[in-house]
Amino acid sequence: MTELQETVRELVARSGVPGAVVGVLEDGRVETAAAGVANLNSGVEMTPDTLFLTGSITKVWTTTLLMSLVEQDLVDLDSPVRRYLPDLVLRDPGVADALLVRHLVTHSTGIDASDLIADVGDGDAAIANWVPLLRDVGQLFAPGEYFSYNNAGFVLAGRIIEVVTGESFATAMRHRVFAPLGLERSMFTAKEAILHRTAIGHSPGEGGMVPSKLFMLPECLGPAGTTLITSVQDTLTFVASHLPTHPAAKRLLNPESVDRMAAHHLDFPVPETGSVGLSWLRKQYGDRVALTHGGGSYGGVAMVGALPDSGTAYIAYANGGAASMPFHQDLAEALWHDRFGLSTLDAPDVSGPAPAPSRYHGRYVCWGCELVITDDGDALSYQARFTDPVLGRNRSDPPPVRLRPVGEHGLAMADHPNQPPFGYSVGDDGTGHPEFLFLMDRLVRRVGDS
């Protein structure tokens, strides 16, 4: 048994996820490992060739396809989105005219519709049917002002791909990414996946893990990550095309485009927490940069990481809902530090004096979700609830979390003081409260008292 196999088996047992599959690309070779069960309904085991929904990692695939069109002079990153989507309407005056293609793939659109999910039908028209919904959506900030993780920009990028190529998003991806890279185990439908060993998601329930009742989120958000089903091997073949130092990788983009995707484009609102390239999320480990992305599906979580300077990468998928996060955190520690030799992840300094807890009191809102922060004895109570019925489908509101201010801008989990900060404040709304909270790479605006 390899060291990687031992690690994956140990982490699956420790975290309680039904199963996991992992692949590592190092020194030009791929090593895989799997443990546990892919589907508790059937009992089928997780194996290295098991397919899984890769979730928002799809954003890197979408941007890669977009950049191939940039190379052909079919798309210009610095052109207005309306050059390609002239019928685009956004609620706030002037925003649609100011929106550039670059904003779509750097999470800087400011459109408050990151998780706008609607029943607009499946099939080739799903993305086109979704775009008009944005006419009723407001802005969190002006395009380009901040980074805030956002699915809407990538759906618009997917629609641009459709308009420019004359193909559906899935067809364009098959013709222009899968085929050139020789990917034979990547697909977009459950009809295709049923012909292979495929993992489903699960969530913690009474008596143990419960299989998800739904497999895939709606097709309208496909370019942002709801429909791409793939494998460890196909993912690493794709990621290798973004690693300049990999000796034998198949190439889809020219070196300049690969560098543009990996390069710094915009700091996160709290700069020490990271930055964004073109879709890649960039994390700083001393003088080295790791390219990362996560992806969620119903009860499943995927994570990818790459080190362009060494030609090293990994992909991991676990199917245990919230229990997948400890699995991924422990796996990342074992790979980034113990195997790949990275130093400590750069992080904000939270050693200074903290403001009074009342600074954080209030009601914070983004599309589909409302957050309320109030006093909870010696700490703060943070309660999130889903306000959109589709977003909240098949999952209950998260339980309250106890928080405590740390440093000038940080919020830490009061009951887990050794964990990294839960979130950060950004700006001031003019009343002594934050203008935004930065949580899980997203900005949430304060709209008033709780």
TITIZA-866685 format. One record per residue (C-alpha): residue in one letter; x, y, z. Coordinates in pm, whole numbers, padded with zeros to 5 digits, always signed. Example, Ala and Ser with C-alpha at 12.3 -4.5 7.8 and 13.67 -1.06 7.14 Angstrom:
// TITIZA-866685
A+01230-00450+00780S+01367-00106+00714
// end
This chain:
// TITIZA-866685
M+00000+00000+00000T+00137+00342-00095E+00174+00629+00149L-00097+00820-00040Q-00335+00524-00013E-00269+00498+00361T-00332+00872+00404V-00661+00864+00213R-00789+00560+00405E-00695+00719+00736L-00863+01051+00649V-01181+00883+00524A-01208+00691+00851R-01127+00997+01064S-01370+01235+00889G-01655+00987+00852V-01715+01057+00483P-01847+00757+00289G-01560+00772+00043A-01293+00972-00135V-01073+00958-00443V-00744+01147-00484G-00489+01193-00759V-00144+01351-00739L+00067+01470-01033E+00436+01487-00945D+00755+01444-01148G+00543+01386-01458R+00367+01085-01306V+00014+01039-01171E-00051+00853-00846T-00407+00772-00740A-00576+00645-00428A-00932+00578-00321A-01111+00455-00012G-01462+00394+00112V-01790+00385-00076A-01901+00587-00378N-02274+00536-00324L-02436+00416-00001N-02753+00328-00194S-02569+00062-00391G-02266-00002-00172V-02034+00026-00470E-01679+00106-00360M-01485+00418-00448T-01204+00340-00693P-00944+00557-00870D-01154+00560-01188T-01477+00670-01014L-01641+00973-01177F-01761+01269-00971L-01922+01609-01007T-01630+01851-00998G-01850+02150-00905S-01701+02498-00931I-01362+02369-01045T-01549+02386-01376K-01484+02762-01368V-01120+02698-01458W-01233+02478-01749T-01477+02748-01866T-01208+03016-01853T-00965+02792-02039L-01220+02752-02318L-01281+03128-02317M-00907+03194-02342S-00882+02965-02644L-01134+03198-02811V-00927+03499-02700E-00629+03343-02877Q-00838+03319-03194D-00937+03689-03164L-01300+03586-03121V-01322+03733-02769D-01146+04031-02608L-01116+04029-02229D-01123+04409-02216S-01433+04450-02432P-01777+04520-02284V-01987+04212-02226R-02258+04380-02432R-02038+04351-02740Y-02123+03979-02730L-02451+03989-02535P-02620+04309-02660D-02951+04219-02493L-02799+04194-02144V-02999+04402-01894L-02904+04458-01530R-03123+04638-01278D-02886+04920-01182P-02842+05187-01454G-02512+05187-01639V-02379+04863-01491A-02435+04649-01799D-02240+04901-02009A-01951+04906-01759L-01921+04528-01732L-01614+04387-01911V-01547+04026-02008R-01248+04031-01770H-01481+04103-01476L-01671+03780-01546V-01371+03552-01488T-01211+03746-01201H-01516+03736-00972S-01539+04115-00989T-01877+04174-01157G-02041+04289-00833I-02367+04130-00952D-02565+04013-00649A-02667+03685-00806S-02393+03442-00718D-02639+03165-00636L-02936+03263-00851I-03084+02925-00941A-03412+02901-01127D-03618+02646-01315V-03559+02769-01670G-03555+02425-01826D-03272+02192-01921G-03102+02136-02253D-02908+02360-02488A-03124+02668-02417A-03084+02658-02037I-02803+02916-02013A-02968+03156-02258N-03294+03126-02063W-03117+03212-01737V-02947+03536-01849P-03268+03750-01858L-03320+03682-01487L-03039+03928-01416R-03259+04224-01509D-03410+04205-01159V-03079+04172-00972G-02889+04454-00804Q-02521+04520-00739L-02303+04464-00434F-02040+04699-00579A-01933+04853-00910P-01773+04616-01164G-01402+04575-01095E-01413+04737-00749Y-01376+04419-00541F-01328+04045-00566S-01628+03849-00444Y-01679+03488-00549N-01960+03489-00803N-02123+03222-01017A-02315+03470-01233G-02006+03596-01413F-01914+03249-01529V-02264+03175-01656L-02236+03494-01863A-01893+03379-01983G-02051+03050-02083R-02319+03234-02275I-02051+03436-02458I-01886+03107-02554E-02217+02986-02697V-02276+03305-02896V-01923+03320-03037T-01894+02951-03128G-02254+02888-03233E-02247+02576-03014S-02400+02491-02679F-02163+02528-02386A-02134+02150-02339T-02075+02090-02711A-01810+02362-02726M-01634+02213-02425R-01638+01866-02580H-01504+01988-02915R-01255+02246-02791V-01125+02109-02459F-01208+01741-02413A-01112+01630-02765P-00778+01816-02796L-00669+01690-02454G-00790+01335-02521L-01031+01331-02227E-01260+01029-02252R-01411+01026-01902S-01552+01378-01883M-01919+01452-01955F-02219+01666-01863T-02520+01442-01809A-02636+01171-01571K-02735+00973-01883E-02367+00951-01973A-02243+00902-01616I-02472+00604-01552L-02254+00404-01792H-01959+00442-01552R-01886+00402-01182T-02003+00742-01047A-02006+00883-00696I-02308+01051-00542G-02317+01294-00250H-02422+01232+00109S-02492+01441+00415P-02479+01374+00789G-02810+01250+00930E-02951+01057+01220G-02760+00735+01250G-02494+00826+00998M-02450+00947+00643V-02760+00981+00425P-02742+00961+00043S-02849+01278-00135K-03190+01269-00301L-03063+01486-00585F-02758+01435-00804M-02707+01751-01004L-02794+02120-00974P-02973+02286-01271E-02805+02298-01611C-02846+02676-01639L-02542+02721-01414G-02332+02467-01603P-02042+02704-01686A-02013+02790-01315G-02002+02426-01212T-02330+02236-01186T-02292+01973-01457L-01932+01872-01532I-01869+01510-01434T-01510+01393-01463S-01236+01173-01321V-00909+01212-01137Q-00706+01123-01446D-00894+01359-01679T-00869+01643-01426L-00493+01601-01389T-00450+01588-01767F-00641+01916-01787V-00449+02077-01498A-00118+01963-01646S-00194+02179-01949H-00165+02475-01708L+00174+02369-01571P+00459+02519-01779T+00721+02297-01615H+00540+01968-01680P+00762+01790-01935A+00502+01595-02132A+00170+01774-02080K-00074+01812-02365R-00118+02181-02441L-00444+02357-02516L-00342+02722-02469N-00025+02902-02564P+00221+02984-02280E+00112+03349-02270S-00250+03252-02203V-00149+03002-01936D+00057+03273-01766R-00232+03521-01789M-00466+03279-01618A-00219+03216-01334A-00105+03577-01289H-00229+03816-01022H-00530+04019-01140L-00704+04133-00822D-00643+04102-00449F-00915+03965-00226P-01085+04239-00017V-00855+04129+00266P-00535+04099+00060E-00350+03857+00287T-00625+03599+00232G-00544+03556-00137S-00588+03693-00486V-00746+03589-00813G-00604+03523-01156L-00837+03443-01444S-01062+03204-01249W-00771+03050-01056L-00772+03140-00686R-00418+03221-00577K-00281+03144-00231Q+00058+03269-00116Y+00294+03039+00073G+00594+03258+00142D+00753+03323-00198R+00551+03052-00376V+00203+03074-00525A-00045+02786-00528L-00333+02787-00776T-00645+02644-00614H-01016+02594-00658G-01294+02410-00478G-01618+02269-00607G-01940+02169-00437S-02233+01955-00546Y-02522+01796-00358G-02331+01628-00076G-01994+01626-00253V-01686+01848-00238A-01392+01853-00481M-01063+02041-00440V-00782+02105-00686G-00443+02260-00629A-00144+02324-00856L+00211+02458-00823P+00315+02596-01163D+00678+02641-01056S+00723+02267-00994G+00470+02105-01226T+00291+01954-00927A-00086+01922-00874Y-00354+01725-00697I-00729+01666-00724A-00948+01522-00449Y-01317+01445-00412A-01507+01338-00099N-01877+01259-00082G-01965+01339+00279G-02130+01680+00267A-02005+01907+00547A-01780+01627+00674S-01586+01655+00349M-01425+01982+00460P-01213+01836+00744F-01107+01562+00502H-00990+01820+00249Q-00820+02038+00509D-00620+01746+00647L-00536+01620+00299A-00417+01964+00188E-00193+01982+00496A-00042+01643+00414L+00016+01730+00047W+00104+02101+00047H+00341+02089+00342D+00458+01734+00398R+00485+01623+00036F+00526+01939-00174G+00732+02131+00082L+00534+02453+00101S+00582+02692+00391T+00298+02829+00603L+00008+02990+00420D+00018+03369+00438A-00262+03509+00655P-00374+03845+00797D-00226+03963+01124V-00498+03929+01389S-00277+03994+01691G-00389+04355+01745P-00674+04487+01963A-01025+04389+01857P-01322+04629+01832A-01626+04597+02054P-01847+04304+01947S-02132+04549+01879R-01945+04667+01569Y-02057+04347+01399H-02422+04354+01506G-02666+04370+01220R-02835+04206+00927Y-02626+04112+00625V-02775+04007+00292C-02666+03858-00038W-02868+03675-00301G-03057+03384-00148C-02913+03420+00202E-02957+03637+00510L-02709+03656+00798V-02794+03797+01140I-02530+03874+01404T-02642+03944+01761D-02504+03908+02115D-02467+03561+02262G-02348+03615+02617D-01971+03654+02598A-01966+03606+02220L-02160+03685+01902S-02430+03467+01754Y-02409+03426+01376Q-02722+03279+01217A-02753+03214+00843R-03072+03121+00667F-03160+03055+00304T-03412+03300+00161D-03429+03142-00183P-03633+02819-00197V-03424+02668-00476L-03093+02744-00304G-03226+02594+00019R-03370+02286-00147N-03255+01957+00004R-03068+02129+00288S-03165+02296+00613D-03041+02630+00742P-02699+02602+00906P-02695+02596+01288P-02593+02915+01473V-02221+02979+01508R-02061+03158+01804L-01805+03418+01693R-01559+03651+01863P-01376+03953+01714V-01001+03902+01671G-00765+04176+01560E-00895+04482+01382H-01092+04299+01113G-01118+03930+01203L-01401+03710+01330A-01302+03379+01484M-01512+03085+01597A-01548+03135+01973D-01562+02762+02044H-01265+02678+01819P-01009+02951+01893N-00720+02768+01723Q-00887+02760+01382P-00820+03032+01120P-01062+03328+01125F-01415+03253+01012G-01439+03585+00826Y-01335+03949+00811S-01493+04293+00803V-01440+04518+00501G-01493+04896+00497D-01732+05103+00707D-02097+05172+00631G-02086+05517+00792T-02243+05406+01120G-01939+05239+01272H-02033+04897+01134P-01866+04707+00849E-01987+04779+00497F-01933+04410+00415L-01837+04084+00575F-01593+03870+00374L-01700+03510+00431M-01594+03204+00235D-01445+03428-00036R-01770+03628-00073L-01876+03977+00026V-02207+04010+00211R-02344+04363+00254R-02472+04498+00587V-02822+04634+00528G-02927+04743+00878D-02970+04650+01239S-03071+04299+01338
// end
